[in-house]
Amino acid sequence: MNPLNKFATLAAVLLLSGCGTMLRQAPNPGDPAEVVQSKMGTPTGVYEDGNARLLEYATGPMGQYTYMARLGPDGRLVSYEQVLTSEKFGTIKIDQATHGDVLRAVGRPAERSRVAMHNYEVWSYRYKEAGVWNSLMHVHFDEQGVVRQMLNGPDPRYEPRDRGVW
């Protein structure tokens, strides 16, 4: 097989494997943790939230969807939802939320960076704003790990390359 065909085959396999979470049958409320994991696979993150345990299924760093399965104290599924939404970002409280709060709300970020002027750590999330627009939400943390601001805007991956000169 020539190198170009090998590359095309590898690219197709990687593309399809990245869509695996999207193609799986969603778990049902009441399913035990073992059934949730048999349907969804190994979680990309696990977070404790009081008596509940959250199983994160992220499609990042390039994906725009993260699913969170909430297991109750009995180990059974309470809820399962796509969390990279404007509504869920709206639950993050500026000047109160911490790294842990953000992880429990929307999971791990697609990218991490820093803003030197304020010495902020920035977590960026790709998502579909209002279910339509390809966007990035940037969550800015201070040195103590508290959210100080959130900014969203268009995802540059979807910006036209040739804008021309006016």
C-alpha positions in Angstrom: 0.0 0.0 0.0 1.4 3.4 -1.0 2.0 6.0 1.8 -0.9 8.2 0.6 -3.4 5.3 0.9 -2.0 4.4 4.3 -2.5 8.0 5.4 -6.1 8.1 4.0 -6.9 4.8 5.8 -5.5 6.1 9.1 -7.3 9.4 8.8 -10.6 7.6 8.2 -10.1 5.3 11.1 -9.2 8.2 13.4 -12.2 10.2 12.2 -14.6 7.4 12.8 -13.2 6.6 16.2 -13.6 10.2 17.2 -17.3 10.0 16.4 -17.7 6.8 18.5 -19.3 8.6 21.4 -21.8 10.4 19.1 -22.9 7.1 17.6 -23.4 5.1 20.8 -26.8 4.5 22.4 -27.3 7.0 25.2 -27.7 5.5 28.7 -31.1 5.5 30.4 -31.9 6.9 33.9 -31.6 4.2 36.4 -28.8 2.3 34.5 -26.0 1.2 36.9 -22.6 2.6 36.3 -21.4 -0.6 34.6 -24.2 -0.3 32.0 -23.4 3.4 31.4 -19.7 2.5 30.8 -20.6 -0.5 28.6 -22.7 1.9 26.4 -20.4 4.9 26.5 -16.9 3.5 27.1 -14.3 4.7 29.4 -15.0 8.2 30.6 -12.5 11.0 29.8 -12.8 12.3 33.3 -14.5 11.4 36.7 -15.5 14.1 39.2 -17.0 13.9 42.7 -19.9 16.2 43.3 -21.2 15.8 46.8 -22.8 12.4 47.0 -22.9 12.1 43.2 -20.2 11.0 40.8 -19.9 12.6 37.3 -18.6 10.7 34.3 -17.3 13.0 31.6 -17.4 11.9 27.9 -15.5 14.7 26.0 -15.1 14.7 22.2 -12.3 17.3 22.4 -10.0 18.9 21.9 -11.5 19.6 18.5 -15.1 18.4 19.4 -17.9 20.7 20.4 -19.7 18.3 22.6 -19.1 16.9 26.1 -21.6 14.6 27.8 -21.8 14.3 31.5 -23.4 11.3 33.2 -24.5 12.0 36.8 -24.5 8.9 39.0 -26.3 9.0 42.4 -25.0 7.6 45.7 -26.5 4.2 44.7 -24.3 4.2 41.5 -27.2 4.5 39.2 -27.6 7.1 36.4 -29.6 10.2 37.5 -29.0 12.3 34.4 -27.1 12.4 31.1 -26.6 15.6 29.2 -24.5 17.5 26.7 -22.9 20.2 28.8 -21.1 22.5 26.2 -24.1 24.9 25.9 -24.7 28.6 26.5 -27.1 27.6 29.3 -24.6 25.5 31.1 -21.8 28.1 30.8 -24.4 30.5 32.3 -24.3 28.5 35.5 -20.7 29.3 36.1 -20.5 32.1 38.7 -17.9 34.8 38.1 -15.9 35.7 41.3 -17.1 32.4 42.9 -16.5 29.4 40.7 -13.2 27.5 40.9 -11.4 25.0 38.7 -13.3 22.2 40.3 -16.7 23.9 39.8 -16.0 24.4 36.1 -14.8 20.8 35.6 -18.0 19.6 37.2 -20.1 21.9 35.1 -18.6 21.6 31.6 -15.7 19.1 31.9 -12.2 19.5 30.7 -11.2 22.3 28.3 -10.2 21.9 24.7 -7.2 24.3 25.2 -5.4 25.9 28.1 -3.4 29.2 27.8 -2.4 32.2 29.9 -3.0 36.0 29.8 0.2 37.6 31.0 -1.2 41.0 31.8 -3.5 39.7 34.5 -1.6 36.4 35.1 -4.8 34.5 34.3 -5.0 30.9 33.3 -7.5 30.5 30.5 -9.5 27.4 29.7 -11.2 27.4 26.2 -14.1 25.3 25.2 -15.4 24.7 21.6 -19.2 24.6 21.4 -22.2 25.5 19.2 -23.6 28.7 20.7 -27.4 28.6 20.5 -26.9 25.2 18.9 -25.8 27.0 15.7 -22.7 29.2 15.8 -19.2 27.6 16.0 -17.9 29.4 19.1 -15.2 29.4 21.8 -15.9 30.1 25.4 -12.8 31.3 27.3 -13.0 30.9 31.1 -10.3 33.1 32.9 -9.0 32.0 36.3 -6.9 34.2 38.7 -3.9 32.9 40.6 -6.2 31.4 43.3 -8.1 29.4 40.7 -11.3 31.5 40.9 -13.2 32.5 37.7 -12.7 36.2 37.1 -14.2 36.6 33.6 -15.7 34.6 30.7 -15.5 35.7 27.1 -17.0 34.0 24.1 -16.5 34.6 20.4 -16.3 32.8 17.0 -14.1 29.7 16.7 -11.3 30.8 14.3 -11.2 27.3 12.9 -14.4 28.2 11.0 -13.5 31.7 10.0 -13.0 32.3 6.2 -9.4 32.2 5.2 -9.6 34.7 2.4 -11.4 37.8 3.5 -9.8 40.0 0.9 -8.6 43.6 1.5 -11.0 46.5 1.5 
